[in-house]
Amino acid sequence: MKPASDIGLYFDSWDETFKKPFGAIERNSKVDFKISFEPTISSKINRIDMELFYEDKKMFIEMNYDSEFYYISWKFEHIGLYFYRFVIYIDHHRYFLGPEYLATGGLALIYEDEKAPSYQLTVHGKIEKVPEFYSEGTVYQIFVDRFSNGNENGQLLDIKPNSYIYSSWEDTPSYIKGPNGEILRWDFYGGNLKGVIDKLDYLKQLGVTCIYLNPIFLARSCHKYDTADYSKIDSMFGDEELFKELIEKAKNKNIYIILDGVFSHTGSDSIYFNKYNSFSSVGAYQSKESKYFSWFKFKNHPESYDSWWGIGDLPNVNEMEPSYLEFITGEEGIVAKWMKMGIKGFRLDVADELPEEFIKILRKRMKSIDKDSVLLGEVWEDATNKISYGERRQYMLGESLDSVTAYPYRRTLFNFINREISAQTFYNICTMFKENYPKEYYKSALKMIGSHDVQRAMTELGSEKKFLLAVTMQLLFLGPVLIYYGDEVGLTGGKDPENRATYPWDSYEHLGFKYEYKTNPRKNLNVFNHYKKILEIRKNESVIKKGNVSYLVLSNRSIAYRRFDDKNEIFVIANSSELSEEVIIETNSKKYVDLLTGEELFVTGDRLELIIEGESSRIIKRMQ
């Protein structure tokens, strides 16, 4: 493969000269495609076809031409993903024009191999606007057992059988496992919903608009992804009255609650499965006559059954089985119960393991109760072209999810900061997602650097400077951002369970003992102060929450986000190099101010020249 310009042809899907409009389109829209050519090659071209793929169909459309372009305008009538490339016939030789996104972005390369890649075009239905409390918000994720114990004496609300309790809030989390990796005893610190209530003022001061709670329904584990009863709050966290109090008090501070919806599996120790005879109901494991038997997928009852990733503690359910579907999404179902209590939505655990129709029905139930609710899906890849269990998912087409977890953004950001990719590759990846995602979904994707499923960002990046750079780039990007509890004070930790340590409060009670710190050794004040500064900018500058985004590659290691609207402009400039770099931004404006230092910056001619220290950033705002 080589640049198509080498033979005198040019196409770039990111340039509206050649493809208009840019990016995803709504169904029944037309797209104009143009390929330019040099005069020296025009007489050699026999024909150019656009090769179009949709589902299992393929068609060839011969392009028209004039003195400047080969061109075609095509109406896309069906919702879904189209893939296209161009077939060039020159002197009776066949070539293909297609992309190599990481290397050249939207710019076409020329291939001789029929396996040449294609461009993607996302064609979607009508997309509802995602509510602003979320799409422009700051989401704070809380792993309840590890956040805060609100009891006056620091005692636990309840103690599960066959578990162990840490003697100190500051103990390092660990598992007691058997020879096959099974958990023998679940571990608890004692965080609860009252602890969340007590810290609402703290969250409000940070600028949090939405709290995402890891699972809070009854379960025997500390993480609660092994649901025992979807209709009950876990007794270690509180009860429905306490949860109602949290919803109401949070709402009074314009903070909304999203729950973790774990609907692809239950716990084996649950009302529904009841493997250990812990409940009075007859579970599917106990009898084929159980009313829950049809929910599960037994291969040989009772010992052999389908489970999540082969973990016997998490038996998979058949989500489209009518009684289970009604139980979760019915008019009086689980989703309705908690939505009517006042939550603002769900984060769907392992969304790619839920049937598409199940997600659509669940979302419809949510919106019927609260049209401004939000359905967030856990997705680890590009959500527009995700294939799961042989099925192309429809997350971004208008009737499914409102938002997805932007793990690809996290990976790309970390790779840039760790100097594993260049600024140009960072630009190419971000623009590729911008091209694939419908505009509303590109904005609403939840930008994150931490969660309960990955190493702490401070640990993965390996230094405070790199971490602070990641924080700046994340929190000032387009759309909603997520803070995983404790990241704002620089908590460290490897993979589960180390990434689920307790929040290092300066004062707290634990098991009847009171602790006070003048200087908490687990709390990084430099990180905390940086978070507060960046979140203050996010809160005060409307262009960060509501404006557009574009990217500028300034050098091999320096890149800028341009956040802008009709009146405002802010540049977030990041240098991943270990060394300082001088960067130049071309501009018609005459004066900027550094929002972190207050320094005034003046433009010479049409060039703003800046020094960016190694592994750091600057945030500059245009002055009117």
Number of C-alpha atoms within 10 A of each C-alpha: 14 12 19 20 16 10 14 14 21 21 25 21 25 19 13 14 16 20 20 16 17 18 23 19 22 19 18 15 14 15 17 16 22 23 22 21 20 15 11 9 12 16 10 12 14 13 17 24 20 20 18 17 17 15 10 5 8 12 12 15 14 16 18 14 15 8 10 13 19 20 21 18 14 13 11 19 13 15 19 21 20 19 16 20 21 24 23 22 16 17 11 11 10 16 19 27 30 26 25 17 18 15 13 15 20 21 20 28 25 23 21 15 11 10 8 17 18 20 19 21 23 23 25 25 17 11 17 13 12 20 15 15 20 23 25 23 23 28 28 21 21 23 25 27 25 24 25 29 29 24 21 13 14 21 17 21 16 12 14 17 9 10 15 15 16 16 11 12 26 15 11 14 19 14 16 13 12 10 7 6 9 13 14 13 18 19 21 22 28 29 28 26 26 19 22 24 22 16 14 18 14 12 21 15 11 19 19 25 23 25 24 22 20 22 25 29 24 22 26 24 19 21 21 22 23 23 29 25 17 26 15 16 20 23 18 23 26 18 15 16 10 16 21 15 14 21 21 19 16 22 16 10 14 13 24 25 21 24 22 20 26 22 23 21 25 27 26 26 25 26 22 26 28 21 20 12 15 13 15 8 16 20 25 26 25 18 15 15 12 16 14 20 20 17 23 23 17 20 10 9 14 13 10 12 16 19 21 16 9 11 12 16 18 22 24 25 23 19 22 14 13 12 16 19 18 15 16 21 22 18 14 12 17 17 24 21 17 19 20 13 13 20 22 27 25 25 24 23 21 17 24 23 16 20 17 19 14 17 23 17 16 21 23 16 20 24 15 12 16 17 15 17 24 24 23 25 27 19 20 18 15 18 27 22 18 16 14 13 9 7 11 17 20 23 24 26 25 20 20 23 25 25 27 26 23 24 22 19 23 19 14 18 21 22 17 25 28 18 15 11 18 21 25 23 21 22 21 21 19 18 19 20 17 20 21 25 26 23 14 18 27 19 23 26 24 26 26 25 26 22 20 19 11 18 21 26 28 23 17 18 18 13 12 17 18 22 24 23 21 26 22 22 20 22 24 25 21 26 27 26 26 24 24 23 23 27 23 21 21 24 23 19 20 15 14 16 17 18 24 30 24 25 21 22 18 14 11 20 19 24 19 13 11 12 12 11 11 7 10 13 10 17 19 18 15 13 20 16 13 17 22 15 16 21 21 14 17 20 18 11 17 14 21 25 23 17 21 18 20 15 20 16 20 19 16 15 23 26 25 25 22 21 23 20 15 8 9 16 22 26 24 19 25 27 30 30 20 15 12 14 18 13 19 14 16 12 14 11 17 16 17 22 17 16 16 14 10 10 11 14 18 14 16 13 11 13 16 19 15 14 13 20 17 18 24 23 24 20 22 23 21 19 14 10
